[in-house]
Amino acid sequence: MGVKDLCLGVLTFGNANGYDIKKFFPQSFGHFYAAGHGSIYPELAELTAARTLDYPAVKSARRNRLSRTGLQSY
């Protein structure tokens, strides 16, 4: 299990940006995995490029969400 899987897991709880996901890590995965912004943001960019994530219509929030493709594959 890598950062990609953990980010997808966090996003099953709701929309989140990289900062929100980073805050979630110590609370939930910190005992077995440490991830920083340097590993979270590249994974979010890769997931967005693969159309696994998208953004809500309101761009000001800039919170990632699982796309229909992401929900089906995860």
C-alpha positions in Angstrom: 0.0 0.0 0.0 1.4 3.3 -1.0 0.6 7.0 -0.9 -1.8 6.7 -3.8 -3.9 4.1 -2.1 -3.9 6.0 1.2 -5.0 9.3 -0.6 -7.8 7.4 -2.4 -8.8 6.0 1.0 -9.0 9.4 2.5 -11.0 10.7 -0.4 -13.7 8.0 0.2 -14.6 10.0 3.2 -15.2 13.2 1.2 -13.6 15.9 -0.9 -10.2 17.0 0.3 -7.1 18.9 -0.8 -3.5 17.9 -0.2 -3.4 19.8 3.0 -6.5 18.0 4.3 -5.1 14.7 3.4 -1.7 15.5 5.1 -3.6 16.3 8.3 -5.4 13.0 8.1 -2.2 10.9 7.8 -0.9 11.2 11.4 -4.4 10.5 12.8 -5.1 7.5 10.7 -2.0 6.1 9.1 0.9 7.6 11.1 1.6 4.5 13.1 2.6 2.6 9.9 3.2 5.2 7.2 4.6 8.8 7.1 3.8 10.9 4.1 4.6 14.5 3.5 3.4 17.1 1.0 6.3 16.0 -1.3 4.7 12.6 -1.7 1.0 13.5 -1.5 0.8 16.3 -4.1 2.6 14.4 -6.9 0.2 11.4 -6.3 -2.8 13.7 -6.5 -1.5 15.2 -9.7 -1.0 11.7 -11.2 -4.5 10.6 -10.1 -6.0 13.7 -11.6 -4.1 13.1 -14.9 -5.4 9.5 -14.9 -9.0 10.9 -14.4 -9.3 9.1 -11.1 -9.9 12.4 -9.4 -11.6 15.6 -10.5 -12.7 18.8 -8.9 -16.2 20.0 -8.0 -17.7 22.7 -10.1 -16.7 25.3 -7.5 -13.0 25.7 -8.2 -12.4 28.1 -5.4 -12.5 25.2 -2.9 -9.9 23.2 -4.9 -10.8 20.0 -3.2 -10.1 16.8 -5.0 -12.9 14.2 -5.2 -13.1 10.7 -6.6 -14.4 10.8 -10.1 -16.9 8.2 -11.4 -13.9 6.3 -12.9 -12.1 6.5 -9.6 -15.1 5.2 -7.6 -15.4 2.3 -10.0 -11.7 1.4 -9.9 -11.3 1.9 -6.2 
